């Protein structure tokens, strides 16, 4: 599979996300650097939010203490150039997303249910790109977010490239 910033392939149950250089975009080096950052952020976010690993930052030790364990696809290793992840074999469509969102969201409209559920269960890290291509299912039918490395520069939110968490 091909994304804007990374290539993906799998061997059995293990997937590989590889940073790529795209010469058709404005600055190939910055695009490659962005894809490396995305790989690292996914690993850090998975460890922090799903595994409960603490990080030192700004002279403080941060530990996630939220009530929700997000539905992030496991990332086993990342060095920036590539990441090793759990391969999720099944694609997701809007019906899969809506079926799950209807179980948990009390919003009236279907699109609000999807937004409410997936923003909550991805901790607003995929807020700008909630669609089926960013989610996949494992063999048991459990749905996971596979692309949660999005980031911004210079703002005070969870999506800031400099922060692991902001409270």
Order of alpha helices (4+ residues) and beta strands (2+ residues): beta-beta-alpha-beta-beta-beta-beta-beta-alpha-alpha-beta-beta
